[in-house]
Amino acid sequence: MIERKSGVLGGEPVIWGTRIGVRHIVEWDRMGHNVDEIVAMYPHLTHAQVHDALSYYFDNKSEIDRLIEENTEESVRQNYQDKPWMK
C-alpha cells in the first residue's frame, strides 16, 4: 500500500493512490493522534492504509526520520536562506 512516484511529494514514500506521505502519518502519530483521528483528518484513507504507513515507517525508520528532519520549518528555511524569494 506504499509507493514512490516521481513527481509526487518529491519521490517520497506515499500511501498508494494518494499524495499523503508516510512522514505525514508518522508526524500525526508523534503528535499523539491515533489511527481513528488520522482517518477522520483524511477521510479518503482507510484504517488499513494508515496502519500500512506506520508499518512502513517501522521497517524504514532511518529513512523516514531523515525525511521528517529535512522538512522541518527550520531545515527548509536554512536550505533556502540565500534564495532571493525567501527574503
C-alpha positions, 0 to 999 in steps of 0.5 A, a space after each residue: 500500500 506504499 509507493 514512490 512516484 516521481 513527481 509526487 511529494 518529491 519521490 517520497 514514500 506515499 500511501 498508494 493512490 494518494 499524495 499523503 506521505 508516510 512522514 505525514 502519518 508518522 508526524 500525526 502519530 508523534 503528535 499523539 493522534 491515533 489511527 481513528 483521528 488520522 482517518 477522520 483528518 483524511 477521510 479518503 484513507 482507510 484504517 488499513 492504509 494508515 496502519 500500512 504507513 506506520 508499518 512502513 515507517 517501522 521497517 524504514 525508520 532511518 529513512 523516514 526520520 531523515 525525511 521528517 528532519 529535512 522538512 522541518 520549518 527550520 531545515 527548509 528555511 536554512 536550505 533556502 536562506 540565500 534564495 532571493 524569494 525567501 527574503 
